[in-house]
Amino acid sequence: MPFNRLFELLHSKVGRANAAALALLFAASLPVLAVDGTVINKTTGKPAAGVTVRLTGLGQEGMRPIGRTETAADGSFRFDNAGQGMFLVQANWQGVQYSQNLPPNAPKSGVEMVVYDVRPKLEAAKVTQHIVFLESDGQQLVESEMIIYRNDSLLTWYDAKTGTARFFLPAGVEPGQVKAHVTAPGGMPLERELTPAREKGVYSVDYPVKPGESRFEISYVAPKTAEFASRILDTGAPVRLVLPAGMEASGDGIQPLGKEPQTGFLIYDIKQPSFKVAVTGSGSLRAAASQPQDQAEDDGPTIETILPPGYERNFYKVLALSLAILACGFAAMYLKGGKGSSRKA
C-alpha cells in the first residue's frame, strides 16, 4: 500500500477517534443541573407541605418524565440530575394540577410554584360572559359557545363529581361530535371531554376554575342549516348571540343590540334561557376577524368554508370576538340614546 494512502487511512481513523473523544469530553464538561424550588399555598400564604410535584423534560423527542417527589415541611422540593433543556413542573394539590414551564434560559433553582385550596362550591367564581357564535357556508351551520368565568378569590373551584361549566346539546348532536376546549388563566387551550349530567342533553366540562379568568368553549355542526335552538343553563350573566356580516337571526327569544363597527358582527341579546332562532345568509367569523379594520366595513365579508369541529380553530381569534361583546354595551347605548331615543321604556 502506498505510504500516502496508509497515512490518509490512519489520519481518518485518528480524526474520528479524536472527534468522538472531544464529544465525550464536552458532554462530560456540561453541568448536570438540579431543579429545586418551593410550593406556596396562596390561600394560606404559607409554604405547602405534602404536595406532589412532577418534573418532565421537554424536547424535540417529546416529553421525558424525570421524577416525582413530595414537598417537605417547608414546601421545598428538589430533583437532582435533571439535565439540560426545557422543563415542565407540575404540582398537584387537593386534586388540582398547577403547571409552570421552565425555558432553557430560565433559572432552575428557587422555582416558586403556586397552589390554592380547593372548594366544591365557590360563589366568587362567576360567569361574566356567555356567548353563542353562529356561522354558515350555506351548507353547514356551525355553533361555537363560550362561557367565561371570573374567579376573584384565592381559592380554586372544582367539583370532580359535577364538573364546572355546563352546556346544553340540542337533539341530534352527540358528545363525540363536539370539540371542547378550556383555557386556564395564563395558559394555552386544552382539549377536554364532555361529561353527561343527570339531565338529558346537559353536559359539563371537568376542569377547575382557578383564580383569574377561565374560558370554556364547545363547537359543533348544528343539526339544521337554517334554524338553531338551545338552552342557557347558567343565567347569572348576560348571554349574547353573535353572527358574522352576511347572516341574520330572528326569533322571539332574542333582541338586536347593534353591529360591532370593526368587524360588522351582528350582536343580539338572548332574553330567555330556552331560545330558538331562524338563521338566514352565510358568513364566516374567522374571515371577518382576520380582515384589516379599514376593509371590514367596505369590502364585506369573505365567505370561506366552515369546517366541522375536527378542524382546530385558532382559539385566540375566537377569544378576540369576546372583546367585541364588551363593546356591545356601547352599541346598545348608541341605539338607546340615538336611534332608539323615541322608544318608551
VEXDREN-2710 file (C-alpha; in Angstrom, 1 decimal):
% VEXDREN-2710
k/r/px/py/pz
1/MET/0.0/0.0/0.0
2/PRO/1.4/3.4/-0.9
3/PHE/2.7/5.4/2.0
4/ASN/0.4/8.4/1.3
5/ARG/-2.7/6.1/1.2
6/LEU/-1.8/4.5/4.6
7/PHE/-1.3/8.0/6.1
8/GLU/-4.8/9.0/4.9
9/LEU/-6.4/6.0/6.5
10/LEU/-4.6/6.5/9.8
11/HIS/-5.4/10.2/9.7
12/SER/-9.1/9.4/9.1
13/LYS/-9.3/6.9/11.9
14/VAL/-7.4/9.1/14.3
15/GLY/-9.6/12.1/13.3
16/ARG/-12.7/10.2/14.0
17/ALA/-11.4/8.9/17.3
18/ASN/-10.3/12.4/18.3
19/ALA/-13.8/13.8/17.4
20/ALA/-15.5/11.1/19.5
21/ALA/-13.2/11.8/22.4
22/LEU/-13.8/15.5/22.2
23/ALA/-17.6/15.0/22.1
24/LEU/-17.4/12.8/25.2
25/LEU/-15.2/15.4/26.9
26/PHE/-17.6/18.2/26.0
27/ALA/-20.6/16.3/27.3
28/ALA/-18.8/15.4/30.5
29/SER/-18.0/19.1/31.0
30/LEU/-21.6/20.2/30.9
31/PRO/-23.1/20.5/34.4
32/VAL/-25.9/18.2/35.3
33/LEU/-28.4/20.6/36.7
34/ALA/-30.8/20.2/39.6
35/VAL/-34.3/21.7/39.7
36/ASP/-35.4/22.9/43.0
37/GLY/-38.0/25.3/44.5
38/THR/-40.8/25.8/46.9
39/VAL/-44.6/25.3/46.6
40/ILE/-46.5/28.2/48.1
41/ASN/-50.2/28.0/49.1
42/LYS/-51.6/31.4/48.1
43/THR/-54.8/30.7/50.1
44/THR/-53.0/30.5/53.4
45/GLY/-49.9/32.5/52.3
46/LYS/-47.6/29.7/53.6
47/PRO/-45.4/27.0/52.1
48/ALA/-47.3/23.9/51.3
49/ALA/-46.2/20.5/52.6
50/GLY/-47.1/17.2/51.1
51/VAL/-47.7/18.5/47.6
52/THR/-47.0/16.0/44.8
53/VAL/-44.5/17.6/42.3
54/ARG/-43.5/16.1/39.0
55/LEU/-40.8/17.2/36.6
56/THR/-40.9/16.5/32.9
57/GLY/-38.3/17.3/30.3
58/LEU/-39.5/18.9/27.0
59/GLY/-37.6/18.5/23.8
60/GLN/-37.7/17.6/20.1
61/GLU/-38.1/13.9/21.1
62/GLY/-41.2/14.7/23.1
63/MET/-41.9/14.6/26.8
64/ARG/-39.4/12.9/29.1
65/PRO/-40.5/12.0/32.6
66/ILE/-37.7/12.9/35.1
67/GLY/-39.1/12.3/38.5
68/ARG/-41.8/12.7/41.2
69/THR/-41.5/13.8/44.7
70/GLU/-43.4/15.4/47.6
71/THR/-42.7/18.7/49.2
72/ALA/-41.1/18.8/52.6
73/ALA/-42.5/20.6/55.7
74/ASP/-41.1/23.9/54.4
75/GLY/-42.7/23.4/51.0
76/SER/-39.4/22.7/49.3
77/PHE/-38.7/20.2/46.5
78/ARG/-35.7/19.1/44.6
79/PHE/-34.8/17.0/41.5
80/ASP/-31.2/16.0/41.1
81/ASN/-29.6/15.1/37.8
82/ALA/-32.4/16.8/35.8
83/GLY/-30.0/17.6/33.0
84/GLN/-30.3/20.5/30.4
85/GLY/-33.1/21.9/28.4
86/MET/-36.7/22.9/28.9
87/PHE/-38.8/21.5/31.8
88/LEU/-42.4/21.3/32.9
89/VAL/-43.0/21.5/36.7
90/GLN/-46.4/20.2/37.8
91/ALA/-47.8/20.5/41.4
92/ASN/-50.9/18.6/42.4
93/TRP/-52.8/19.9/45.4
94/GLN/-56.2/18.7/46.6
95/GLY/-56.9/17.0/43.2
96/VAL/-56.0/20.1/41.1
97/GLN/-52.8/20.4/39.0
98/TYR/-50.8/23.6/38.6
99/SER/-48.2/23.8/35.9
100/GLN/-45.2/26.0/35.1
101/ASN/-42.8/25.9/32.1
102/LEU/-39.1/26.4/32.6
103/PRO/-37.4/27.5/29.3
104/PRO/-33.7/26.6/28.8
105/ASN/-32.5/30.1/29.9
106/ALA/-34.8/30.3/33.0
107/PRO/-33.4/29.8/36.5
108/LYS/-33.7/26.2/37.6
109/SER/-33.1/26.9/41.3
110/GLY/-35.6/28.7/43.5
111/VAL/-38.6/27.9/41.4
112/GLU/-41.8/29.1/43.1
113/MET/-44.9/27.1/42.4
114/VAL/-48.3/28.5/43.4
115/VAL/-51.3/26.4/44.5
116/TYR/-54.7/27.2/46.0
117/ASP/-57.0/25.4/48.4
118/VAL/-60.0/23.8/46.5
119/ARG/-63.7/24.2/47.2
120/PRO/-66.5/22.3/45.5
121/LYS/-68.7/25.4/45.7
122/LEU/-67.5/28.9/45.4
123/GLU/-69.6/32.0/45.0
124/ALA/-66.6/34.1/43.9
125/ALA/-66.3/32.0/40.7
126/LYS/-69.0/33.6/38.5
127/VAL/-69.9/33.6/34.8
128/THR/-69.1/37.0/33.4
129/GLN/-69.9/36.4/29.8
130/HIS/-71.8/33.7/27.8
131/ILE/-71.5/34.0/24.1
132/VAL/-73.1/31.9/21.3
133/PHE/-71.5/32.2/17.9
134/LEU/-73.2/31.0/14.7
135/GLU/-71.6/30.9/11.2
136/SER/-72.6/29.2/8.0
137/ASP/-71.3/28.5/4.5
138/GLY/-74.8/27.9/3.2
139/GLN/-74.5/24.1/3.7
140/GLN/-73.5/23.8/7.4
141/LEU/-74.4/25.8/10.4
142/VAL/-71.6/25.8/13.0
143/GLU/-72.2/26.7/16.6
144/SER/-69.4/27.8/18.9
145/GLU/-70.3/28.6/22.5
146/MET/-68.1/30.3/25.0
147/ILE/-68.5/30.6/28.8
148/ILE/-66.1/32.9/30.6
149/TYR/-65.6/32.5/34.3
150/ARG/-64.0/35.1/36.6
151/ASN/-62.6/34.0/40.0
152/ASP/-61.5/36.9/42.1
153/SER/-60.8/34.8/45.2
154/LEU/-57.7/32.9/46.4
155/LEU/-59.5/29.6/46.1
156/THR/-60.0/27.1/43.2
157/TRP/-63.5/26.0/42.4
158/TYR/-63.5/22.3/41.4
159/ASP/-66.1/19.6/41.9
160/ALA/-65.0/16.4/40.3
161/LYS/-68.5/14.9/40.6
162/THR/-70.5/17.5/38.8
163/GLY/-67.9/19.4/36.7
164/THR/-67.8/23.1/36.2
165/ALA/-69.1/24.8/33.0
166/ARG/-72.3/23.3/31.8
167/PHE/-73.5/23.1/28.2
168/PHE/-76.7/22.0/26.5
169/LEU/-76.5/20.0/23.3
170/PRO/-79.6/20.1/21.0
171/ALA/-81.3/16.9/19.9
172/GLY/-79.2/15.3/17.1
173/VAL/-75.8/16.4/18.5
174/GLU/-73.8/13.7/20.1
175/PRO/-70.9/14.4/22.6
176/GLY/-68.5/12.7/20.2
177/GLN/-69.3/15.3/17.6
178/VAL/-68.3/18.2/19.9
179/LYS/-65.0/19.7/20.4
180/ALA/-64.5/21.2/23.9
181/HIS/-61.6/23.4/25.0
182/VAL/-60.6/25.1/28.2
183/THR/-58.1/27.9/28.7
184/ALA/-56.9/28.4/32.3
185/PRO/-55.6/31.7/33.5
186/GLY/-52.4/32.5/31.6
187/GLY/-52.5/29.0/29.9
188/MET/-53.0/27.6/26.4
189/PRO/-56.2/25.9/25.2
190/LEU/-56.5/22.3/26.3
191/GLU/-58.9/19.8/24.7
192/ARG/-61.3/18.2/27.2
193/GLU/-64.2/15.7/27.1
194/LEU/-67.9/16.4/27.9
195/THR/-69.3/14.6/30.9
196/PRO/-73.0/13.7/30.7
197/ALA/-75.1/15.1/33.6
198/ARG/-78.3/13.6/35.0
199/GLU/-80.5/15.8/32.9
200/LYS/-80.9/14.8/29.3
201/GLY/-78.9/17.0/26.9
202/VAL/-76.8/18.6/29.6
203/TYR/-73.1/18.1/29.7
204/SER/-70.3/19.5/31.9
205/VAL/-66.6/20.1/31.5
206/ASP/-64.5/18.6/34.3
207/TYR/-61.9/21.3/34.8
208/PRO/-61.1/23.5/37.8
209/VAL/-61.7/27.3/37.8
210/LYS/-58.6/28.8/39.2
211/PRO/-58.2/32.4/40.4
212/GLY/-58.3/34.6/37.4
213/GLU/-60.2/34.2/34.1
214/SER/-61.0/30.8/32.7
215/ARG/-62.6/30.2/29.3
216/PHE/-64.7/27.1/28.3
217/GLU/-65.6/26.6/24.6
218/ILE/-67.5/24.0/22.6
219/SER/-68.0/23.8/18.9
220/TYR/-70.2/21.5/16.7
221/VAL/-72.2/21.4/13.5
222/ALA/-75.8/22.2/14.2
223/PRO/-78.5/19.6/13.2
224/LYS/-80.2/22.1/10.9
225/THR/-78.8/24.7/8.5
226/ALA/-81.4/27.5/8.8
227/GLU/-82.6/27.0/12.4
228/PHE/-80.9/26.8/15.8
229/ALA/-82.5/26.0/19.2
230/SER/-80.7/25.6/22.6
231/ARG/-80.8/26.3/26.3
232/ILE/-78.8/28.5/28.6
233/LEU/-78.2/26.6/31.8
234/ASP/-76.5/29.3/34.0
235/THR/-78.3/32.5/33.7
236/GLY/-76.3/34.7/36.1
237/ALA/-74.6/36.7/33.3
238/PRO/-75.7/38.4/30.0
239/VAL/-75.9/36.0/27.1
240/ARG/-75.1/37.2/23.6
241/LEU/-75.7/35.8/20.1
242/VAL/-73.1/36.8/17.6
243/LEU/-73.3/36.4/13.8
244/PRO/-70.9/37.5/11.1
245/ALA/-71.9/40.1/8.4
246/GLY/-73.9/38.4/5.8
247/MET/-76.1/36.5/8.3
248/GLU/-79.2/37.4/10.2
249/ALA/-81.2/35.8/13.0
250/SER/-84.8/36.3/14.1
251/GLY/-86.9/34.8/16.9
252/ASP/-88.9/35.7/19.9
253/GLY/-86.1/34.9/22.3
254/ILE/-83.6/37.4/21.0
255/GLN/-83.3/41.2/20.7
256/PRO/-80.9/43.0/18.3
257/LEU/-78.3/45.1/20.1
258/GLY/-76.4/46.5/17.2
259/LYS/-73.4/45.9/14.9
260/GLU/-69.8/45.7/16.1
261/PRO/-68.2/48.5/13.9
262/GLN/-64.9/47.0/13.1
263/THR/-65.9/43.5/12.0
264/GLY/-69.6/44.0/11.2
265/PHE/-70.7/41.3/13.6
266/LEU/-74.4/41.4/14.4
267/ILE/-75.0/41.1/18.2
268/TYR/-78.2/40.0/19.8
269/ASP/-79.3/39.7/23.4
270/ILE/-80.6/36.3/24.3
271/LYS/-83.5/37.2/26.6
272/GLN/-84.7/33.8/27.9
273/PRO/-83.0/30.5/28.9
274/SER/-84.6/28.5/26.1
275/PHE/-84.5/30.1/22.7
276/LYS/-85.0/29.3/19.0
277/VAL/-83.9/31.4/16.1
278/ALA/-84.2/31.3/12.3
279/VAL/-80.9/31.9/10.5
280/THR/-80.5/33.3/7.0
281/GLY/-77.5/34.1/4.9
282/SER/-73.9/32.9/5.2
283/GLY/-70.7/34.3/6.6
284/SER/-67.5/33.5/8.5
285/LEU/-66.5/34.9/11.8
286/ARG/-62.9/33.9/11.2
287/ALA/-62.7/35.6/7.8
288/ALA/-64.2/38.8/9.2
289/ALA/-62.0/38.8/12.2
290/SER/-58.9/38.4/10.1
291/GLN/-59.7/41.3/7.8
292/PRO/-57.9/44.7/8.3
293/GLN/-60.0/47.1/10.2
294/ASP/-60.3/49.5/7.3
295/GLN/-61.6/46.8/5.0
296/ALA/-64.1/45.1/7.3
297/GLU/-66.9/47.6/6.5
298/ASP/-66.0/48.5/2.9
299/ASP/-65.3/45.1/1.3
300/GLY/-67.9/43.0/3.1
301/PRO/-67.4/39.5/4.5
302/THR/-65.2/36.9/2.9
303/ILE/-67.1/33.7/2.7
304/GLU/-65.0/30.6/3.4
305/THR/-65.9/27.0/4.0
306/ILE/-66.9/26.3/7.6
307/LEU/-65.1/23.2/8.7
308/PRO/-66.6/20.7/11.2
309/PRO/-65.4/20.6/14.8
310/GLY/-62.5/18.4/13.9
311/TYR/-60.8/21.4/12.5
312/GLU/-58.6/23.1/15.1
313/ARG/-59.7/26.7/15.2
314/ASN/-57.4/29.5/16.3
315/PHE/-58.8/30.0/19.8
316/TYR/-57.3/33.4/20.2
317/LYS/-59.2/34.7/17.2
318/VAL/-62.4/33.5/18.7
319/LEU/-61.4/34.9/22.0
320/ALA/-60.9/38.3/20.4
321/LEU/-64.5/38.2/19.4
322/SER/-65.5/38.2/23.0
323/LEU/-63.8/41.6/23.3
324/ALA/-66.3/42.8/20.7
325/ILE/-69.1/41.8/23.1
326/LEU/-67.7/44.2/25.6
327/ALA/-68.1/46.9/23.0
328/CYS/-71.7/45.8/22.6
329/GLY/-72.6/47.9/25.6
330/PHE/-71.6/51.0/23.7
331/ALA/-73.6/49.8/20.7
332/ALA/-76.6/49.3/22.9
333/MET/-76.2/52.8/24.4
334/TYR/-76.0/54.2/21.0
335/LEU/-79.2/52.5/20.0
336/LYS/-81.0/53.7/23.1
337/GLY/-79.6/57.2/23.1
338/GLY/-79.7/57.8/19.3
339/LYS/-81.9/55.8/17.1
340/GLY/-83.8/54.3/20.0
341/SER/-84.4/57.6/21.8
342/SER/-88.0/57.8/20.7
343/ARG/-88.8/54.4/22.3
344/LYS/-90.6/54.4/25.6
345/ALA/-89.4/52.2/28.5
END
